[in-house]
Amino acid sequence: MGMTLSGFVVKQWQEPLNWDFLSGFHLVTGISGSGKSTFLLGLAGQSDQVSGVICMEQDRYDYQDAADRQRFFLNHVSMLCHNPHLIQELSVRENLALPEKITQRRGGYLSSLQELCHVLQIEDLMDRLASDLSQGEAHRIAMARALYFARSLLILDEPFVHIQPELKKPIMQYLAQRMLNQSLVVLISTHDPEVSRFFGYRSQICFDSSRLKAEVIV
């Protein structure tokens, strides 16, 4: 299992990327402003400035077609962004349930919600309104939602930037253990050297100004 990009371009200045992402972890690096988040949003089908073809699970998606991009996102993508995208008027419990209500997607592929809440230490937040959460709490809620509803492609954009130091390593260990024998493609964007070294990455996508370079790690 995996994902193949053919002639994939986000914005005109990026060089086309032809690449096979095998199941497992893949590292996305580059200085701030180099295009990492733009690339990941485009890959998720959340940009109209994208072209190329993505093949996953024997399905082919033409990214110049808005309907294909949306189908890919709904069928395959779970994503953690810088913005947690919580609805402020809803409780944590209601925010966690949104993907299932909107897309009918069932959760629990990687882990039960109960286990995720324990690892991310959010059990006591379930009945709080999203508007009452701190930045770190909101980020952990968004991470729990992304992991619970993970499917074929899991995109984690700076996943540990708002995580307390004492929680970061247990969460990374949990992710590494849960990915064993799984068929997901996981892309992690980070500036954190500890995160860059921790996972057994299969490839690295490196942004150097407007240039894009992909290389196999293992």
N, C-alpha and C positions, 0 to 999 in steps of 0.2 A: 504494500500500500504506500501511497505517497501522492505528490502533486508535481505536475510538470508545467513550467511556464515556457511559452514560445513567443518571441518577439514582444515581450512584455515591457511597456513603457508607461511611466507616470510623468506627465508634463513633457514638453517637447525637448527639454535639455537633457533628459536622461537617456543614456545609451540603452538599446534594447537588451533585455535579459532573457537568455535561454538557459533554463536550469531545471534540474530534477531535485526536488526535495523529498528525500526518503523519510519514512516515519522516524520520529525522534526530535531532538532539540537542534535548533539552528540559531546562530547568533547574528544579530544585526547591530553594527557599530558605526561610529562616525561622530564628528564634532556636532555640537548643537547648531541647528539650522542647515545641516547638510542634506536633509531630505528623508531621514529615517521614518518619521511619523507620516509624512506624505506618501512614501512608498507603502507603508503598512495599511494606511487607509485605502489607498488605491487597490492593493492586493485584496482587501476585504470586500471590494466592490462598492466602496463608499465615496467614489470620486468619479466625475464625468470627464476628467482629464487623463484618461487611461486608454490604452489600446493593447492588443495582443490576445493570446488564447491561454486559458487555464484548463488543464485536464485533471480531473480527480475522480476516483472511484468509477472509472470507465465513462464518465460524463465529460462533455466538452462545452466550455463556456467562452463565447466571443465577447471580450470586454468592451468592444465598441457598441454593443447592444445593451441598452440600459436594463432591459428585461432579463437578459442573461446575467448581468452583474447582480441584480436583485435576487435572482434564483440561487446564484452561488452563495450569496451572503446568508439567505434564509436556510438553505439546505446544509451548509458546511461550516460556517464561520461562527466562532465565539471569540470576543475581543475585549481586552481590558485597555482602555485609553487613559490619557492623562486626566481627562474629565470623567468622573464616575457616572455621569448621566443618570442620576437618581431623580425621581419625581418628588419634589420637596413636600408635597401635601400628603404623600403616602407613607405608610409605615415601612420599616425595614423588611418585614415579612412580605408585604405587598410588593415592594420593589424587587425582592428576590424572585417572586412568582411571575413578573412581567413577561419574560420570554415565552413562557408556556401559554399565557393568556393571549399574547399577540400572534404567535406563530404556531401554536399547538405543539411546540417542541417539548419533548419529555427530557427531564434532567436525570442525573445519576449515572452517567456513563463512566466517569472516573471514580466517583465517590458518592456516598450518601450526603444529603444536605446537613444532617446532624453531625457527621464526622467533619465536614468542612467548617461548620460553625465552631466546632471545638478547636480545630487547628488554628483558625483565624481569630479565635477568642471574641466571637460576636454573639454568643448565646444570649447574653443579657441585654442585647440591643434590639431584639426582634420586634418589640412593640413600640419602640421609639419612632417618632417621625423623622424622616430624612433631614428635615430642616433643623433638627436639634443635634445632628451629628457633627463631630469635629472632622477636619480634613482627613486625618488618619483613619478614623472609623468609617467614613464614607468610602474611602479607598478600599478598605478590607471588605466592605459589603459588595462593592463592584467586583472585586477579585473573586469572592465566593460565588457570585452569579455567573461570572465568566467560566469558572472551573466546573460548576455544577451543570451548566448547559453546554459544555464542550462537546464538539463533534469531530469532524475530520481535520479542521484547521483551527488551532488555538493561537491567537496573537496576543502577546503580552508586551505592551509598550511601556517601558520603565516600570515594571511591576512592583519594585520594592522601594520606590522613591519616597513614599510616605509611610513606610513600615518601620516600626520601632526596631532598633538594633537587636533587642533580645528575642524578637519574633521572626526576624529575617531568616536565620539559619534553619529553625524548625520548619518553616514554610517551604524553603528550598528543598530540604530533605524529604518532605512529604511529596512535593512535586516530582522529584527524581524517582522516588519509590513507586508512585502511582503510574508513572510513565513506562515502567518495565512491562514488556510484553503487550503494550498498547500500540495501536496503529495510527495514532494521531501525529500530525505534523505540528510542531510547536515552534513558533518564531518568537524570540526574546530580544527586545531592543534594550540596551542598557549602556550607561556610562560607568557603572560600578565594577571595579576590577574583581571584587569578590564574586559577583554574579557571573562575570565573564569567564572566571576560572572554574566555577563550581560544577556546571552541568557537562555531561559528555556530549559536546556539540558535534554534529555530523558535517556541518558546513558553516561558513561565515559569509555574510553579505556586508561589504564594507563600503561606506560612502566617504569619498574624498573630494570635497567641494562638489562639483557637478558630475563627477565620474562615479560609476558604480562598478564594483568588482566582486565577483563571487569566487569562492575557493573552497575546495573540499578540505575538511580537517581530519576526519577519520573515514 
